[in-house]
Amino acid sequence: MPSRLQSSTLKPIKAGIVGFRGYSGLELQALLGAHTLVEPWLLEHRQDAVPEVHPLGRPGPPRIPASAEAASEAGLAIVFLATPPEVSLDLVPSLLARGIRVVDLSGAFRLRTVENYKTWYKEQHTEPALLAEAVYGLPEFYRELVPGARLLSNPGCYPTAANLAIRPLVKAGVVDLARGIVCDAKSGVSGAGRKPSLKTSFCEVAGNFTAYSILNHRHVPEVLMHSALDEADFSFTAHLLPVDRGILETIYFRAKGISSVEELAAVYIKAYAHEPFVRLYAPGVMPDINGVSRTNYCDIGVHFDAKTGRAVVVSVIDNLGKGAAGQAVQNMNLMLGFPETEGLL
């Protein structure tokens, strides 16, 4: 009997995208369109949608209504939801009931409990059982849980960069938590989504640099949960950069039990030596946004002052790549038994 991968090689599986007009949805279209084992389908959930003309008049992916019935009839094996949380909450139960697996890019299923969701999203969660079931899709930490997931909650962009930088340090016991961790995070404008707003308009963003959601950003609990931190130990501030895409986070802390930058770098080497999408820079060399643009990589650089114990880590991702669509495809590959890097390298 042929393996699932061998069968899929002969006949690609069908993968649907809801929210295909947004920046993450457009990125998913591009990645799945180039994926050799997947055939992308577009699921229309907007009642007021205007038909789009494909460049050069070429037909785009097949398009069907965003319903579990239509997805099942079309034979979709998996559906990506690049939607607001309320749309995900509405669609996920019916999709799962039809045996269709889901990768949700919204925050609807990231926080594990209804209490956390109410605190950070200011809304009542309507699917507590699915919230508890959802697998948090950061493969570098939870790879063994991803293949069996029916519902995969794709991490937020800021927490992806932060957790990949912070968790190995906390786990190794090299952070003086009594003195706290500061995460100074900057994102390109596409992280705010494609819906027009004054704060993301050209005249507001160009030549400007702003901080927002100070002390109450909804991505903070993802860092606390997955890097084993208390809220009092972690200070996070998000900033809007006048660039289209990319996230750069500068993380400051006081180290303990470390005497050189090489020892600090060794913590990451131990954690990520075999990870295909985490790249570690030489000690003292820092990554930048251009280095990860339109990739699924997270680049990490470290610096350390032995005299004072001050340590600085810079973690960089593309917010539409490893921070959204790229990581979603990475998770899909693991869920369906495909090579993890398929369609991403």
C-alpha positions as CSV (number, residue, x, y, z in Angstrom):
1,M,0.0,0.0,0.0
2,P,1.6,3.4,-1.0
3,S,2.4,5.9,1.8
4,R,0.3,9.0,2.1
5,L,3.2,11.1,0.8
6,Q,3.6,8.8,-2.3
7,S,-0.2,9.0,-2.9
8,S,-0.2,12.8,-2.5
9,T,2.7,13.0,-5.0
10,L,0.5,11.4,-7.6
11,K,-2.6,13.4,-6.7
12,P,-2.1,16.6,-4.7
13,I,-4.4,17.1,-1.7
14,K,-6.8,20.0,-1.8
15,A,-6.2,22.8,0.7
16,G,-8.7,25.7,1.2
17,I,-8.0,29.3,2.2
18,V,-10.6,31.4,3.9
19,G,-9.6,35.1,4.1
20,F,-7.6,34.8,0.9
21,R,-7.7,38.5,0.1
22,G,-5.8,39.6,3.3
23,Y,-2.0,39.8,3.4
24,S,-1.6,36.4,5.1
25,G,-4.2,34.9,2.7
26,L,-2.3,36.3,-0.3
27,E,0.9,34.8,1.1
28,L,-0.8,31.5,1.6
29,Q,-1.9,31.6,-2.0
30,A,1.6,32.1,-3.2
31,L,3.1,29.4,-1.0
32,L,0.5,26.8,-1.8
33,G,0.5,27.6,-5.4
34,A,4.2,26.7,-5.5
35,H,3.7,23.6,-3.3
36,T,4.1,20.4,-5.3
37,L,1.9,18.3,-3.0
38,V,-1.1,20.7,-2.6
39,E,-3.8,22.2,-4.8
40,P,-5.1,25.5,-3.3
41,W,-8.8,26.3,-3.3
42,L,-10.3,29.7,-2.3
43,L,-13.3,29.8,0.1
44,E,-15.4,32.9,-0.2
45,H,-16.8,34.1,3.2
46,R,-17.7,37.7,2.3
47,Q,-21.2,38.4,1.1
48,D,-20.3,41.7,-0.5
49,A,-17.3,40.3,-2.4
50,V,-16.7,41.6,-5.9
51,P,-15.3,39.1,-8.4
52,E,-11.6,39.7,-9.1
53,V,-9.9,39.7,-12.4
54,H,-6.8,37.5,-12.4
55,P,-3.6,39.0,-13.9
56,L,-3.3,38.4,-17.6
57,G,-6.8,36.9,-17.6
58,R,-5.5,33.5,-16.3
59,P,-7.8,31.5,-14.1
60,G,-7.0,31.5,-10.5
61,P,-7.5,28.7,-8.0
62,P,-11.0,27.2,-7.8
63,R,-13.4,29.2,-5.7
64,I,-16.3,27.9,-3.6
65,P,-18.4,29.2,-0.7
66,A,-16.8,29.2,2.8
67,S,-19.0,26.5,4.3
68,A,-18.2,23.1,5.7
69,E,-20.7,21.5,3.2
70,A,-19.0,23.1,0.1
71,A,-15.5,22.2,1.5
72,S,-16.6,18.6,2.0
73,E,-18.2,18.3,-1.4
74,A,-15.0,19.6,-3.0
75,G,-12.9,17.0,-1.2
76,L,-10.8,19.5,0.8
77,A,-8.5,17.7,3.3
78,I,-7.4,20.9,5.2
79,V,-8.5,24.5,5.4
80,F,-6.5,27.5,6.4
81,L,-8.4,30.3,8.2
82,A,-6.7,33.7,7.7
83,T,-9.7,35.4,9.3
84,P,-10.7,37.5,12.3
85,P,-11.3,35.3,15.5
86,E,-15.0,35.6,15.2
87,V,-15.0,34.1,11.7
88,S,-12.8,31.2,12.9
89,L,-15.1,30.5,15.8
90,D,-18.0,30.3,13.5
91,L,-16.4,28.0,10.9
92,V,-14.1,25.6,12.8
93,P,-16.7,23.4,14.5
94,S,-18.5,22.6,11.3
95,L,-15.3,22.0,9.4
96,L,-14.0,19.6,12.0
97,A,-17.4,17.8,12.1
98,R,-16.9,17.0,8.4
99,G,-13.5,15.6,9.1
100,I,-11.6,18.5,7.6
101,R,-8.5,19.6,9.4
102,V,-7.9,23.2,10.2
103,V,-5.0,25.6,10.5
104,D,-6.2,28.7,12.1
105,L,-4.1,31.9,11.7
106,S,-6.3,34.0,14.0
107,G,-6.0,34.2,17.8
108,A,-9.3,32.3,18.4
109,F,-7.7,29.2,19.7
110,R,-4.3,30.2,21.1
111,L,-4.9,30.9,24.7
112,R,-6.1,27.5,26.1
113,T,-8.8,28.8,28.5
114,V,-11.8,30.9,28.2
115,E,-10.6,33.1,31.1
116,N,-7.4,33.9,29.2
117,Y,-9.3,34.7,26.1
118,K,-11.8,37.0,27.9
119,T,-8.9,38.8,29.6
120,W,-6.8,39.5,26.5
121,Y,-9.4,39.5,23.6
122,K,-12.2,41.1,25.6
123,E,-14.7,38.7,24.2
124,Q,-16.5,35.5,25.4
125,H,-15.1,32.3,23.8
126,T,-17.9,30.2,22.3
127,E,-16.0,26.9,21.8
128,P,-14.2,26.1,25.1
129,A,-13.7,22.4,24.3
130,L,-12.0,23.2,21.0
131,L,-9.9,25.9,22.7
132,A,-8.6,23.3,25.1
133,E,-8.0,20.8,22.2
134,A,-6.2,23.0,19.8
135,V,-2.5,22.4,19.3
136,Y,-0.2,25.4,19.4
137,G,1.7,25.2,16.2
138,L,5.2,26.3,17.0
139,P,7.0,23.3,15.5
140,E,10.3,23.9,17.2
141,F,8.6,23.3,20.5
142,Y,5.7,21.0,19.8
143,R,6.6,19.1,16.7
144,E,5.5,15.8,18.2
145,L,1.9,17.2,18.8
146,V,1.4,18.7,15.3
147,P,0.9,15.6,13.2
148,G,-2.1,14.3,15.2
149,A,-3.9,17.7,15.4
150,R,-7.4,18.2,14.0
151,L,-7.2,21.9,14.9
152,L,-3.9,23.7,14.7
153,S,-3.6,27.2,16.2
154,N,-0.9,29.1,14.3
155,P,1.1,31.3,16.7
156,G,1.0,35.1,16.6
157,C,3.9,36.8,14.7
158,Y,5.3,38.7,17.7
159,P,5.2,35.6,20.0
160,T,6.9,33.4,17.4
161,A,10.0,35.7,17.3
162,A,9.9,36.2,21.1
163,N,9.4,32.6,22.1
164,L,12.1,31.2,19.8
165,A,14.5,33.7,21.4
166,I,13.4,33.5,25.1
167,R,12.3,29.9,25.8
168,P,15.7,28.3,25.4
169,L,17.2,30.8,27.8
170,V,14.6,30.3,30.5
171,K,14.8,26.5,30.1
172,A,18.6,26.6,30.4
173,G,18.3,28.8,33.6
174,V,20.5,31.6,32.3
175,V,18.1,34.4,32.8
176,D,17.9,36.4,36.1
177,L,14.1,36.5,36.1
178,A,14.1,38.7,39.3
179,R,15.5,41.5,37.1
180,G,13.0,40.9,34.3
181,I,13.1,40.5,30.5
182,V,12.4,43.4,28.2
183,C,11.2,42.8,24.6
184,D,11.3,45.8,22.3
185,A,9.4,44.6,19.2
186,K,8.9,46.3,15.8
187,S,6.7,45.2,13.0
188,G,6.0,46.2,9.4
189,V,2.6,47.6,8.6
190,S,1.3,44.4,7.0
191,G,1.1,43.0,10.5
192,A,-2.0,45.2,11.1
193,G,-3.9,43.5,8.2
194,R,-5.1,44.8,4.9
195,K,-8.3,46.5,6.1
196,P,-7.8,50.3,5.5
197,S,-7.4,52.4,8.7
198,L,-6.1,55.8,9.5
199,K,-3.2,54.6,11.6
200,T,-1.8,52.4,8.8
201,S,-2.3,54.8,5.9
202,F,0.7,56.0,4.0
203,C,0.7,59.6,5.4
204,E,0.6,58.3,9.0
205,V,3.2,55.6,8.6
206,A,5.8,57.0,6.2
207,G,8.7,58.6,8.0
208,N,7.1,57.8,11.3
209,F,7.7,55.3,14.2
210,T,5.1,54.6,16.8
211,A,4.5,52.4,19.9
212,Y,1.1,50.9,20.5
213,S,-0.9,48.5,22.8
214,I,1.5,49.3,25.7
215,L,1.3,46.8,28.6
216,N,-1.8,45.1,27.2
217,H,-0.9,43.6,23.8
218,R,-2.9,40.5,23.1
219,H,0.1,38.6,22.0
220,V,1.8,38.8,25.5
221,P,0.0,35.7,27.0
222,E,1.4,33.5,24.2
223,V,4.9,34.4,25.3
224,L,4.1,33.9,29.0
225,M,2.6,30.5,28.4
226,H,5.2,29.0,26.1
227,S,8.3,30.5,27.7
228,A,7.1,29.8,31.3
229,L,7.1,33.4,32.4
230,D,5.0,35.4,34.9
231,E,3.5,38.6,33.6
232,A,5.6,40.6,36.1
233,D,8.8,39.1,34.6
234,F,8.2,40.3,31.1
235,S,7.8,43.8,29.6
236,F,6.7,43.9,25.9
237,T,6.2,46.9,23.7
238,A,5.1,46.7,20.1
239,H,6.1,49.4,17.5
240,L,5.0,50.1,14.0
241,L,7.8,50.4,11.5
242,P,7.4,52.3,8.2
243,V,8.1,49.2,6.2
244,D,5.7,46.7,4.5
245,R,6.8,43.5,6.3
246,G,9.2,42.0,8.8
247,I,9.5,41.9,12.6
248,L,12.7,42.7,14.6
249,E,12.7,42.1,18.4
250,T,15.5,43.3,20.6
251,I,15.4,41.4,23.9
252,Y,17.3,42.6,27.0
253,F,18.0,40.7,30.2
254,R,20.6,40.1,32.9
255,A,22.3,36.7,32.5
256,K,23.4,34.4,35.2
257,G,25.8,31.4,35.1
258,I,27.2,32.8,31.8
259,S,30.7,34.1,31.4
260,S,31.0,34.7,27.6
261,V,29.0,35.4,24.5
262,E,30.0,32.0,23.2
263,E,28.4,30.3,26.2
264,L,25.2,32.3,25.5
265,A,25.3,31.3,21.9
266,A,25.8,27.7,22.9
267,V,22.3,27.7,24.5
268,Y,20.8,28.3,21.1
269,I,23.1,25.9,19.3
270,K,21.9,23.1,21.7
271,A,18.2,24.1,21.2
272,Y,18.2,24.6,17.4
273,A,21.1,22.7,15.9
274,H,18.7,20.5,13.9
275,E,15.9,23.0,13.1
276,P,15.6,23.8,9.4
277,F,14.0,27.3,9.9
278,V,16.1,28.8,12.8
279,R,19.4,30.3,11.8
280,L,21.9,31.4,14.4
281,Y,24.4,34.2,13.8
282,A,28.0,34.2,15.0
283,P,28.3,35.8,18.5
284,G,28.2,39.5,18.3
285,V,26.7,39.6,14.8
286,M,23.1,40.8,14.6
287,P,20.4,39.8,12.0
288,D,18.2,42.3,10.2
289,I,14.8,42.3,8.5
290,N,16.2,42.1,4.9
291,G,17.8,38.8,5.8
292,V,14.5,37.1,6.4
293,S,12.2,38.9,4.0
294,R,9.9,36.5,2.1
295,T,11.3,33.4,4.0
296,N,10.1,31.1,6.8
297,Y,13.3,31.7,8.8
298,C,13.8,33.0,12.2
299,D,17.3,34.6,12.5
300,I,18.8,35.0,16.0
301,G,21.9,37.0,17.1
302,V,23.3,37.4,20.6
303,H,25.6,39.8,22.5
304,F,26.9,39.8,26.0
305,D,28.8,42.0,28.4
306,A,30.6,39.8,31.0
307,K,31.4,42.7,33.3
308,T,27.8,43.7,33.9
309,G,25.9,40.5,32.9
310,R,23.9,42.5,30.4
311,A,22.7,40.3,27.5
312,V,21.0,41.3,24.2
313,V,19.3,38.9,21.8
314,V,17.9,40.0,18.4
315,S,15.2,37.8,16.9
316,V,14.0,38.5,13.3
317,I,11.2,37.0,11.2
318,D,9.0,37.9,8.3
319,N,5.6,38.5,9.9
320,L,3.9,37.1,6.8
321,G,6.3,34.2,6.6
322,K,7.4,32.5,9.9
323,G,5.0,34.9,11.6
324,A,1.9,33.7,9.6
325,A,1.6,31.9,6.3
326,G,5.0,30.3,6.2
327,Q,4.6,28.8,9.6
328,A,1.1,27.7,8.7
329,V,2.4,25.8,5.7
330,Q,5.2,24.3,7.8
331,N,2.5,23.0,10.2
332,M,0.4,21.7,7.3
333,N,3.5,19.7,6.1
334,L,3.9,18.1,9.5
335,M,0.1,17.4,9.8
336,L,-0.1,15.7,6.4
337,G,3.2,13.8,6.6
338,F,5.0,15.9,3.9
339,P,8.6,16.9,4.2
340,E,8.6,19.8,6.7
341,T,10.4,22.2,4.3
342,E,8.3,21.4,1.2
343,G,7.2,24.6,-0.5
344,L,9.2,26.8,1.9
345,L,12.8,26.5,0.6
